[in-house]
Amino acid sequence: MTNDITEMIDVITREEEHLSRSGKVELVSSTIEVSKLRERFKEFMSSLQSIIDVHTPSDSPFQLNEIQFSAEIAAKGDFKLLGTGVGVEANSGVTFVLQRKSAEK
């Protein structure tokens, strides 16, 4: 007999389709399978990697060492980039800081 326990995680988000009549954002609680959230995270990080896959010319005096992205997790487990002007509404978002790997010798 196998143990088929599915790991779940609760996520509290705000969704635009859940605006109240007063225009206030309502919070939505949902439960997402950890495996699905992990897969969506991998897809999101792969997309971010394709955005930043830029090679600096070797004669440039500058190099890109760090990039910060802010994202939020939607009720269905999708990761979404937060754009400019989102402000305090996204204060519980997720921030990803990517740093350049040190050169191997």
Secondary structure by P-SEA (a helix, b strand, c coil): cccbbbbbbbbbbbbccccccccbbbbbbbbbcaaaaaaaaaaaaaaaaaaacccccccccccccbbbbbbbbcccbbbbbbccccccccccbbbbbbbcccccc
